[in-house]
């Protein structure tokens, strides 16, 4: 922001007008409309973000999970984590750029970004909000649409992206993440999600939080919770806290074939639909284990899958 002001000082101000300059700088910082009227908004200033929405009569959409991140430290922490394993030439995929706070931080670090945004109004103005220069604009591709559809049709425009960094929308976040997990195309995924969802993704074998999503994700990714994020870091403020989770692809199950993976998903899905029951009762006449679904390790799920692979499909769930 300050270099932007300096630019104006040198163009418009007569020599010796220091008092005027200082006053100008103070009032510019205090007036939330200043930056976006200049084409540049501070996306981590709640007052500027609110003023931007009011002026455009833009009401954040609850169904689309439009809770904008307005905390600079969290933005930097997400981007630091997201890029920690990235190569210089990696393309970053982002779902739900919204006003563009993460997109801007990624572009400022010299990255190429592909962003998918469902809200047409936010998608249309993204480049002008976050890319100040032609050079930065050239590093951003914004696709308007539903990420669930775009990921499902294996869009050509997404080719080459192997790093995923996103503040995911509440409603569709888990599905978007699991779709990406299933493709195994991303090497690393850093996501901001509801705290409970992040805990379920990272939950180890035997934990009460162990879930379908966690077992699916951990087949190919190591999952860790990087940090908790308070509801006060967003505007509008959501009702629950969030957390940043990092998923790092591992190759421990690279030998697991496509047929095995399909059956694995089918078994895990069926089992977690009856998580209180024992496996013997869920998979009648096929499995004798008295364990409950959350008690199995990934290795045990793999063994179970391999054991049932040649079973008559009519007997399978
Ligand atoms: N990245 C911004 C931030 O951190 O402030 C906004 C994050 S906000 C939690 C989620 C964003 O995802 C919103 O901009 C919303 O419009 C968008 N969104 C919701 N559902 C979507 C979907 N199915 N596909 C793509 N974008 C979606």
Boltz pocket constraint, residues with backbone or C-beta under 6 A from the ligand:
constraints:
  - pocket:
      binder: B
      contacts: [[A, 63], [A, 64], [A, 65], [A, 66], [A, 67], [A, 68], [A, 69], [A, 70], [A, 95], [A, 96], [A, 97], [A, 98], [A, 99], [A, 100], [A, 101], [A, 102], [A, 116], [A, 117], [A, 118], [A, 119], [A, 122], [A, 145], [A, 146], [A, 147], [A, 148], [A, 166], [A, 167], [A, 168], [A, 169], [A, 170], [A, 172]]
      max_distance: 6.0
